[in-house]
């Protein structure tokens, strides 16, 4: 739960095909694309959604790490 104006930060692996990760790291899914992550956050009502590749491994399986950010909309309180 976030208060209005709060920020969410997601750090995950970019979509990959390294199937061994399912057993080695108990992964249910094999990462997300930047488009998927931004879509999840936008669909959940976050504004100002951005994402970046923040790390690339040099050795196999050459995982890439994605950072995604968003801000929960501030609610406007109506007064009577």
Secondary structure, DSSP 4 states (H G I P E B T S, - for coil): ---TT-EEEEEEEBP---TTHHHHS--SS--B-HHHHHHHHHHTTEEEEEEEEEEE-SSTT--EEEEEEEEEPPPPPP--
